[in-house]
Amino acid sequence: MPSSAARVSWLIIAIGLLLTGQAQASKASLDADVVSALDNFKAKIPLAPELAQKAVGILVFPKVMKVGFIFGGGAGEGALLVGGETVQYYRTTSLSWGFQFGIQLRTEIVLFMTQDAVDRFRAGNGLQAGVDGSIAIATFGAGNSIDTNSLQEPIIGFVFDDKGLMFDLSLKGSKYWKIEEP
């Protein structure tokens, strides 16, 4: 029989994912949110405008809801931009466990810095962070400066919210799925 903590965890996850499902956006709304998130990224993250300009493809999830109480889950919808145009829509999902509690709304952006990286991503049915490919999470030091070692990788991930960068966060366990349209 599941413990009380496990039952509460699953209840919180279910409620959060139901809320996320109900909040799924229309195509026009999602496209607008993607542009807004990308603008916010460029305005708040050091070197983001330069990196975005150099990127061959940019995967943007403007609103990823994560919920958890010991066990956690998350979901969100986004778009892959190539040459500034949306070429495919995606959904991200994740499951996690460990010390966690609460609900978090965040933005996830993945930059594909090489043609090979974006081609491999598009050819498959998405990517599982930490398993299928190496997504280097941009790390930040004193004064909000970016560790330039992570910027040399072919795939670079950023996680942030409206307040700016979120420290010590991971995309590990996130799965990216192609969807027809939101």
GILIN-V335408 format. One record per pair of residues at least 24 apart in sequence whose C-alpha atoms are under 7 Angstrom apart, sorted by the first residue. I is the first residue (numbers start at 1). GAP is how many residues later the second one is. If there is no record, write none. Layout:
i=I gap=GAP
i=I gap=GAP
This chain:
i=9 gap=59
i=9 gap=60
i=9 gap=61
i=9 gap=62
i=12 gap=55
i=12 gap=56
i=12 gap=57
i=13 gap=54
i=13 gap=55
i=13 gap=59
i=13 gap=60
i=16 gap=51
i=17 gap=57
i=17 gap=58
i=20 gap=45
i=20 gap=55
i=24 gap=158
i=25 gap=157
i=26 gap=156
i=27 gap=154
i=27 gap=155
i=30 gap=48
i=33 gap=29
i=34 gap=26
i=34 gap=27
i=34 gap=28
i=34 gap=44
i=37 gap=25
i=44 gap=120
i=46 gap=99
i=46 gap=100
i=54 gap=59
i=55 gap=56
i=55 gap=57
i=55 gap=58
i=56 gap=26
i=56 gap=56
i=56 gap=57
i=56 gap=58
i=56 gap=59
i=56 gap=62
i=57 gap=24
i=57 gap=25
i=57 gap=54
i=57 gap=55
i=57 gap=61
i=58 gap=24
i=58 gap=51
i=58 gap=52
i=58 gap=53
i=58 gap=54
i=59 gap=50
i=59 gap=51
i=59 gap=52
i=60 gap=48
i=60 gap=49
i=60 gap=50
i=61 gap=46
i=61 gap=47
i=61 gap=48
i=62 gap=45
i=62 gap=46
i=63 gap=42
i=63 gap=43
i=63 gap=44
i=64 gap=41
i=64 gap=42
i=64 gap=43
i=65 gap=39
i=65 gap=40
i=65 gap=41
i=66 gap=37
i=66 gap=38
i=66 gap=39
i=67 gap=35
i=67 gap=36
i=67 gap=37
i=68 gap=32
i=68 gap=33
i=68 gap=34
i=68 gap=35
i=69 gap=31
i=69 gap=32
i=69 gap=33
i=70 gap=27
i=70 gap=28
i=70 gap=29
i=70 gap=30
i=70 gap=31
i=71 gap=25
i=71 gap=26
i=71 gap=27
i=72 gap=24
i=72 gap=25
i=89 gap=89
i=89 gap=90
i=89 gap=91
i=89 gap=92
i=90 gap=86
i=90 gap=87
i=90 gap=88
i=90 gap=89
i=91 gap=85
i=91 gap=86
i=91 gap=87
i=91 gap=88
i=92 gap=82
i=92 gap=83
i=92 gap=84
i=92 gap=85
i=93 gap=81
i=93 gap=82
i=93 gap=83
i=94 gap=79
i=94 gap=80
i=94 gap=81
i=95 gap=78
i=106 gap=53
i=106 gap=54
i=106 gap=55
i=107 gap=52
i=107 gap=53
i=107 gap=54
i=108 gap=50
i=108 gap=51
i=108 gap=52
i=109 gap=48
i=109 gap=49
i=109 gap=50
i=110 gap=45
i=110 gap=46
i=110 gap=47
i=110 gap=48
i=111 gap=44
i=111 gap=45
i=111 gap=46
i=112 gap=42
i=112 gap=43
i=112 gap=44
i=113 gap=41
i=113 gap=42
i=114 gap=40
i=117 gap=37
i=117 gap=38
i=125 gap=52
i=125 gap=53
i=126 gap=50
i=126 gap=51
i=126 gap=52
i=127 gap=48
i=127 gap=49
i=128 gap=45
i=128 gap=46
i=128 gap=47
i=128 gap=48
i=129 gap=42
i=129 gap=43
i=129 gap=44
i=129 gap=45
i=129 gap=46
i=130 gap=42
i=130 gap=43
